Amino acid sequence: MGGIRCILFDMDGTLVDSEPLMARAYTDLLDTGDLTADQIRETYRGWKLADTFADLERVLGITLPENFLETYRARTDQLFRTELRTFDGVEAALSDLDMPFCVASNAPGRKIRLAMEATGLNRLFGDRLYSAYDVGVWKPDPGLFLATAEAMGVPPEACLVVEDSPPGLEAARAAGMNAIHFQPEEGEDMGYPRLRHYRDFSGLVRENQFPLFRSKAL
């Protein structure tokens, strides 16, 4: 498998179908005009939350309330607890893995733990949950992936990243890691092996010589 010894999974939009819920929280809380939840989801996929807030202020011509962060997180927490689901086939794919794996997400640790508990994935990941907030850098900076590899005791070149967003794939490339692009819907070819459904995950890992893909530009 190209020397792969550890798999780093992004969370939002990769393991759990959270991005529609997160986008819906904006339309629930704000007057977004003609900007739909689907447009918000596609535009801000993989963005740091503070950058999303700033750009929404620019696009909508508003100033968000001082307590909007707390309000937004409370709404997303509610949606996670009641509606969050994994993508089809995730649990079976993880159960079949014969190597260490973990989560490496731009989300805060509290949100990662909530998502794991709400979907039952905590049984599979345990405490192998790594947040950009803990290292103080966010994708596309490679710092989170590099810190995660160090914590897992695996060199970057032996890591495989599974990501759904351009910032995440850019971070993987900058960290010198191999990557798979989880893309269940039609979209731009980012130059990495594409995973459409988790039932194909084991075969995709086996069949690809990932170092060939590591040098491909996004």
C-alpha positions in Angstrom: 0.0 0.0 0.0 2.8 2.4 -0.8 4.2 2.2 2.7 1.1 3.7 4.3 1.1 3.1 8.1 -1.5 5.5 9.4 -4.6 7.1 8.1 -5.7 10.7 9.1 -9.4 11.4 8.5 -10.8 14.9 8.3 -14.2 15.0 10.0 -16.7 17.5 8.6 -17.8 16.4 5.1 -15.5 13.4 5.2 -16.6 11.1 8.0 -19.9 12.8 9.0 -22.4 14.6 6.8 -22.2 17.7 9.0 -21.7 20.5 6.4 -25.4 20.8 5.4 -26.2 21.1 9.1 -23.5 23.7 9.7 -24.7 25.7 6.6 -28.3 25.4 7.7 -27.4 27.0 11.1 -26.4 30.2 9.2 -29.7 30.4 7.4 -31.6 29.6 10.7 -29.8 32.4 12.5 -29.3 35.1 9.8 -31.1 36.7 7.0 -28.9 35.5 4.2 -31.1 36.8 1.4 -30.5 35.0 -1.8 -27.6 33.1 -0.3 -28.8 29.5 0.2 -27.6 26.9 2.7 -26.2 24.9 -0.3 -24.3 27.9 -1.5 -22.9 28.5 1.9 -21.8 24.9 2.2 -20.0 24.9 -1.1 -18.4 28.3 -0.7 -17.0 27.7 2.8 -16.2 24.1 2.8 -13.0 23.5 4.8 -12.7 27.2 5.9 -11.6 28.3 9.3 -14.7 29.5 11.2 -13.4 33.0 11.9 -12.7 33.4 8.2 -16.2 32.2 7.3 -17.7 34.8 9.7 -15.6 37.6 8.3 -16.5 36.7 4.7 -20.2 36.4 5.5 -20.1 39.9 7.0 -18.6 41.2 3.7 -21.0 39.3 1.4 -24.1 40.1 3.4 -23.1 43.6 4.3 -23.7 43.1 8.0 -21.9 43.0 11.3 -22.5 39.8 13.2 -23.6 40.1 16.9 -20.9 39.9 19.5 -22.3 36.7 20.8 -22.8 35.1 17.4 -20.1 32.5 17.9 -21.8 31.1 21.0 -25.2 31.3 19.3 -23.9 29.5 16.2 -22.2 26.8 18.2 -25.4 26.2 20.2 -27.4 25.8 17.1 -24.9 23.4 15.4 -24.7 21.4 18.7 -28.5 21.0 18.6 -28.5 19.9 15.0 -25.6 17.5 15.6 -27.3 15.8 18.5 -30.6 15.3 16.6 -29.7 14.9 13.0 -26.0 14.2 12.4 -25.2 11.0 10.5 -22.0 9.3 9.1 -21.7 8.8 5.4 -22.8 5.4 4.2 -20.2 2.7 4.8 -18.0 4.6 7.1 -18.2 2.3 10.1 -17.7 -0.8 8.0 -14.7 0.7 6.3 -13.1 1.8 9.6 -13.7 -1.6 11.1 -11.8 -3.3 8.2 -8.7 -1.2 8.7 -5.6 -3.1 9.8 -3.5 0.0 10.7 -3.9 3.0 13.1 -6.2 5.8 12.2 -7.3 9.1 13.7 -9.3 12.3 13.2 -7.4 15.5 12.3 -9.9 18.4 12.0 -10.1 22.1 11.8 -13.0 21.9 14.3 -12.6 22.5 18.0 -12.1 19.5 20.2 -15.5 19.9 21.8 -17.2 19.7 18.5 -15.2 16.7 17.4 -16.1 14.8 20.5 -19.8 15.7 20.1 -19.8 14.4 16.6 -18.1 11.2 17.6 -20.5 10.6 20.4 -23.6 11.5 18.3 -22.7 9.1 15.6 -21.2 6.3 17.7 -17.8 6.7 16.0 -16.2 7.3 19.4 -16.2 3.5 19.7 -13.8 3.3 16.8 -11.6 6.4 17.3 -11.3 6.4 21.0 -9.1 9.4 22.0 -7.3 9.7 18.7 -8.9 13.0 18.0 -6.7 16.0 17.0 -7.9 19.5 16.6 -6.4 22.6 14.9 -7.4 24.6 18.0 -4.9 22.5 20.0 -1.9 23.4 17.8 -3.0 26.9 16.9 -2.9 26.4 13.1 -5.6 25.6 10.6 -5.7 23.9 7.2 -4.4 24.7 4.6 -1.4 25.1 6.9 0.2 21.7 7.3 0.9 22.1 11.0 -2.1 20.1 12.2 -1.3 17.1 10.0 2.4 17.2 11.0 1.5 17.4 14.7 -0.9 14.5 14.3 1.7 12.4 12.6 4.1 13.0 15.4 1.5 12.2 18.0 0.7 8.9 16.2 4.4 8.1 15.9 4.4 7.9 12.1 6.5 9.9 9.7 4.5 12.2 7.3 5.4 10.2 4.2 3.8 7.1 5.7 0.5 8.9 6.4 -2.6 8.8 4.2 -5.0 11.7 4.5 -8.7 11.4 3.6 -10.2 14.9 2.9 -13.2 16.4 1.2 -12.0 20.0 0.8 -9.3 21.9 -1.1 -7.8 23.4 2.1 -7.4 19.9 3.5 -5.9 18.5 0.4 -3.5 21.5 0.2 -2.5 20.9 3.8 -1.8 17.2 3.1 0.4 18.1 0.1 2.3 20.7 2.1 2.8 18.1 4.9 4.3 15.7 2.4 1.5 13.2 2.9 -0.5 11.1 0.5 -4.2 11.9 0.1 -7.5 10.6 -1.0 -10.3 13.0 -2.1 -13.6 12.0 -0.6 -16.1 13.4 -3.2 -19.5 11.6 -3.1 -20.9 14.2 -5.5 -19.7 15.3 -8.9 -17.1 18.0 -8.7 -13.7 19.2 -9.8 -10.9 16.7 -10.1 -8.3 17.9 -7.6 -5.6 15.5 -8.9 -5.9 12.8 -6.2 -7.6 9.4 -6.1 -11.3 10.0 -5.6 -13.5 8.1 -3.1 -17.1 8.1 -4.0 -18.4 5.6 -1.4 -16.8 4.1 1.6 -17.5 0.6 0.4 -14.7 1.2 -2.1 -12.2 2.5 0.5 -10.2 -0.7 1.1 -9.8 -1.4 -2.6 -8.8 2.2 -3.3 -6.1 2.1 -0.7 -4.8 -1.3 -1.9 -4.7 -0.4 -5.6 -3.0 3.0 -5.6 0.7 3.7 -5.3 0.2 6.9 -3.4 3.6 8.5 -3.6 2.8 9.0 -7.3 0.0 11.3 -6.3 1.8 13.2 -3.6 3.5 15.6 -6.1 0.4 16.4 -8.1 -0.6 20.0 -8.0 -4.1 21.0 -6.8 
